[in-house]
């Protein structure tokens, strides 16, 4: 059993991580941090917690107190700047779900995140880990962003096949991708009955995509009027290569990533609430382009599910322990 701490457990990613830790046979919840709920029982987050047996969620304490409690495994479900500023415990495995440790070079934080990284010298010690493509190494794990996860699942196995200048990514995510903090752009009056692009040319996931692929891509994110789910449509040219074969070979042994058969389209409904991802491959004879579409849950494979998957690999647990492998069609 690995004693486990979650910081920022009252946010969307934190709550989803908590749910998976509770379902995990080898993770023991030691402390749960939330500055907004400190001193309150877990039922203040969700009245279904601490009922009907099972693992008990301890009373919320401040994030600093939770971190000081000591554990084998720490999940950081905080904002990027807050995570970057933490003095981390020695010896623990730390999985950061924020962008606070994803970039190798500190200058990227000034440009893309709007703050100077306070521990620039330590960034090289972090492993940017997308399990199917870039397995984790060491004890400091930077969990990829949700958009980056979808784009890299679609393109990373093809990095040597595609023409870099040809790559364009059109991506769309549900409103939970913006986090739980109140803001005008996530207000129901703005989101419902609307689809809008945002942070075009300046989204913080752009540099981590380029870092992993070795080249930049044209990336445009959009907000969908749904709670959760993400779909990324990647257009590119890969002359002389069978893209379907390359992807099928890359994910032949994956428990979570499925390359759909020809003629089957990806659907958000099938991946919502799960830690799975679907890939579909198309040819566009009119332009000579190939299209790969990835659908996943931004809070599952795009955040909490992937964080637990990374932890499983570091500790040598079964890769899918605690994860949600499939949804229920309605």
Secondary structure, DSSP 8 states (H G I E B T S, - for coil): -EEEEEESTTSHHHHHHHHHHHH-TTEEEEEEE-TTTTTS-GGGT-TTTT-SSS------B-HHHHHHT--SEEEE-S-HHHHHH----TT-EEEE-SSTT--SSTHHHHHHTSS--TTGGGGGG-EEEBTTTB---SSEEEE--HHHHHHHHHHGGGTTTS-GGG-EEEEEE-GGGG-SS--GGGSHHHHTT--EEESTTT-TTHHHHHHHHSS--EEEEEE-SSSS-EEEEEEE--TT--HHHHHHHHTTT-SSEEE--TT----HHHHTTSS-EEEEEEEETTTTEEEEEEEE-TTIIIIIHHHHHHHHHHHT--TTTT--------
